[in-house]
Amino acid sequence: MKRISVVTLLMLIGLSFGAHAQDKKAPATGPTFVSASAVLPKVYTKEELEKLGKLELRNIYIECFVIASEIMPYLSLHTKPGATLKEMGIPETKENMDHLQNAVKSKKAYIDAVKKTLDDVIPYSDTKNIIWGILFFQDMITRAQEGGE
């Protein structure tokens, strides 16, 4: 009986530490115009891109497009992805929340439509143009996210 109590106690302590660690890692949540995931996972060099196949380049190009579409319209408010309305200085009024919901819904529909089109048409693009587009997007995104500092 004592053994079960000790094991149970140790499991509860372990779970509480695990839950506490997760709380520290969790990003601030709240209403936002720009998804917290709108961050370049890697910035490629031209040489790295030239070694990749067209399918890989297409995926990177589309990823860059999505990130740029997320952050560019809201540069005047905040340059960091995931910034909440409060961090942007926008009151959470009903009207502002309606604007946010409409913007997020419309942005998703737009991005989904463009992604579908790009999936179909990028294979016809010249590889050099895809690489140039990726480098352009990366530069634009990097500058945008550094601009507010």
Kinemage of the C-alpha trace (Angstrom):
@kinemage 1
@onewidth
@group {chain A} dominant
@subgroup {mainchain}
@vectorlist {calphas} color= white
{ca met a 1} P 0.000 0.000 0.000
{ca lys a 2} L 2.809 2.402 0.883
{ca arg a 3} L 4.490 1.556 -2.421
{ca ile a 4} L 1.385 2.564 -4.400
{ca ser a 5} L 1.074 5.836 -2.475
{ca val a 6} L 4.746 6.705 -3.060
{ca val a 7} L 4.491 5.889 -6.781
{ca thr a 8} L 1.286 7.911 -7.091
{ca leu a 9} L 2.844 10.846 -5.248
{ca leu a 10} L 5.921 10.774 -7.506
{ca met a 11} L 3.730 10.658 -10.617
{ca leu a 12} L 1.704 13.662 -9.413
{ca ile a 13} L 4.869 15.637 -8.702
{ca gly a 14} L 6.233 14.755 -12.138
{ca leu a 15} L 3.001 15.794 -13.818
{ca ser a 16} L 2.921 19.102 -11.970
{ca phe a 17} L 6.492 19.892 -13.079
{ca gly a 18} L 5.585 18.922 -16.639
{ca ala a 19} L 2.523 21.153 -16.627
{ca his a 20} L 4.553 24.043 -15.195
{ca ala a 21} L 7.232 23.622 -17.883
{ca gln a 22} L 4.579 23.652 -20.595
{ca asp a 23} L 3.130 26.882 -19.222
{ca lys a 24} L 6.501 28.621 -19.557
{ca lys a 25} L 6.941 27.465 -23.162
{ca ala a 26} L 3.451 28.394 -24.266
{ca pro a 27} L 3.335 31.673 -26.207
{ca ala a 28} L 1.075 34.462 -25.118
{ca thr a 29} L -2.345 33.838 -26.536
{ca gly a 30} L -4.983 36.286 -27.486
{ca pro a 31} L -6.657 37.662 -30.546
{ca thr a 32} L -4.176 38.446 -33.307
{ca phe a 33} L -4.162 39.445 -36.956
{ca val a 34} L -0.852 37.686 -37.625
{ca ser a 35} L -0.450 34.033 -36.746
{ca ala a 36} L 2.422 33.215 -34.390
{ca ser a 37} L 3.551 30.634 -36.969
{ca ala a 38} L 4.232 33.347 -39.583
{ca val a 39} L 7.990 33.018 -39.142
{ca leu a 40} L 10.593 31.780 -41.588
{ca pro a 41} L 11.850 28.458 -40.260
{ca lys a 42} L 15.046 28.864 -42.288
{ca val a 43} L 16.561 31.564 -44.457
{ca tyr a 44} L 18.140 29.985 -47.512
{ca thr a 45} L 21.095 31.209 -49.518
{ca lys a 46} L 21.020 31.284 -53.283
{ca glu a 47} L 23.543 28.445 -53.349
{ca glu a 48} L 21.376 26.269 -51.087
{ca leu a 49} L 18.318 26.922 -53.226
{ca glu a 50} L 20.163 26.096 -56.447
{ca lys a 51} L 20.830 22.584 -55.087
{ca leu a 52} L 17.134 21.874 -54.522
{ca gly a 53} L 14.619 20.373 -56.928
{ca lys a 54} L 11.611 22.212 -58.262
{ca leu a 55} L 9.193 20.499 -55.863
{ca glu a 56} L 11.226 21.577 -52.828
{ca leu a 57} L 11.555 25.088 -54.261
{ca arg a 58} L 7.806 25.247 -54.841
{ca asn a 59} L 7.134 24.316 -51.229
{ca ile a 60} L 9.559 26.958 -49.928
{ca tyr a 61} L 8.116 29.570 -52.299
{ca ile a 62} L 4.562 28.881 -51.113
{ca glu a 63} L 5.657 28.935 -47.472
{ca cys a 64} L 7.284 32.336 -48.017
{ca phe a 65} L 4.173 33.621 -49.783
{ca val a 66} L 1.967 32.552 -46.872
{ca ile a 67} L 4.213 34.247 -44.310
{ca ala a 68} L 4.421 37.448 -46.360
{ca ser a 69} L 0.626 37.455 -46.761
{ca glu a 70} L 0.256 37.137 -43.005
{ca ile a 71} L 2.596 39.949 -41.939
{ca met a 72} L 2.656 42.594 -44.661
{ca pro a 73} L -0.809 44.123 -44.196
{ca tyr a 74} L -0.199 44.683 -40.487
{ca leu a 75} L 3.317 46.154 -40.429
{ca ser a 76} L 2.036 49.479 -39.136
{ca leu a 77} L 0.560 47.737 -36.090
{ca his a 78} L 3.290 45.310 -35.050
{ca thr a 79} L 6.190 43.560 -36.735
{ca lys a 80} L 6.221 40.377 -34.671
{ca pro a 81} L 4.006 37.411 -35.580
{ca gly a 82} L 1.524 36.419 -32.902
{ca ala a 83} L 1.262 39.895 -31.378
{ca thr a 84} L -2.071 40.200 -29.639
{ca leu a 85} L -4.471 43.074 -30.118
{ca lys a 86} L -3.453 44.325 -26.686
{ca glu a 87} L 0.240 44.317 -27.692
{ca met a 88} L -0.700 46.244 -30.831
{ca gly a 89} L -2.552 48.832 -28.762
{ca ile a 90} L -5.932 47.862 -30.232
{ca pro a 91} L -8.821 47.686 -27.766
{ca glu a 92} L -10.755 44.415 -27.821
{ca thr a 93} L -14.092 46.026 -28.654
{ca lys a 94} L -16.859 44.164 -30.442
{ca glu a 95} L -16.168 46.138 -33.615
{ca asn a 96} L -12.424 45.377 -33.529
{ca met a 97} L -13.081 41.700 -32.808
{ca asp a 98} L -15.451 41.611 -35.815
{ca his a 99} L -12.709 43.184 -37.973
{ca leu a 100} L -10.264 40.569 -36.722
{ca gln a 101} L -12.598 37.640 -37.391
{ca asn a 102} L -13.414 38.918 -40.889
{ca ala a 103} L -9.743 39.524 -41.670
{ca val a 104} L -8.657 36.080 -40.492
{ca lys a 105} L -11.473 34.367 -42.400
{ca ser a 106} L -10.819 36.326 -45.600
{ca lys a 107} L -7.055 35.856 -45.336
{ca lys a 108} L -7.456 32.093 -44.984
{ca ala a 109} L -9.704 31.900 -48.063
{ca tyr a 110} L -7.278 34.063 -50.064
{ca ile a 111} L -4.193 32.099 -49.020
{ca asp a 112} L -5.885 28.756 -49.712
{ca ala a 113} L -6.921 29.891 -53.198
{ca val a 114} L -3.471 31.238 -54.080
{ca lys a 115} L -1.722 28.136 -52.675
{ca lys a 116} L -3.899 25.923 -54.890
{ca thr a 117} L -3.087 28.025 -57.941
{ca leu a 118} L 0.626 28.132 -57.147
{ca asp a 119} L 0.685 24.353 -56.694
{ca asp a 120} L -0.583 24.032 -60.257
{ca val a 121} L 1.391 26.782 -62.017
{ca ile a 122} L 4.807 26.930 -60.347
{ca pro a 123} L 6.006 23.805 -62.198
{ca tyr a 124} L 5.849 25.934 -65.365
{ca ser a 125} L 8.107 28.583 -63.833
{ca asp a 126} L 11.772 28.883 -64.589
{ca thr a 127} L 13.806 27.569 -61.648
{ca lys a 128} L 15.848 30.789 -61.552
{ca asn a 129} L 12.640 32.822 -61.155
{ca ile a 130} L 11.429 30.599 -58.318
{ca ile a 131} L 14.767 31.056 -56.553
{ca trp a 132} L 14.670 34.819 -57.121
{ca gly a 133} L 11.106 34.909 -55.728
{ca ile a 134} L 12.123 32.980 -52.606
{ca leu a 135} L 15.093 35.266 -52.013
{ca phe a 136} L 12.867 38.321 -52.499
{ca phe a 137} L 10.217 37.040 -50.077
{ca gln a 138} L 12.860 36.097 -47.498
{ca asp a 139} L 14.465 39.520 -47.687
{ca met a 140} L 11.115 41.279 -47.428
{ca ile a 141} L 9.992 39.140 -44.452
{ca thr a 142} L 13.302 39.501 -42.642
{ca arg a 143} L 13.341 43.277 -43.126
{ca ala a 144} L 9.725 43.557 -42.015
{ca gln a 145} L 10.342 41.652 -38.813
{ca glu a 146} L 13.508 43.592 -38.023
{ca gly a 147} L 12.003 46.952 -38.950
{ca gly a 148} L 10.204 47.594 -35.697
{ca glu a 149} L 13.273 47.168 -33.524
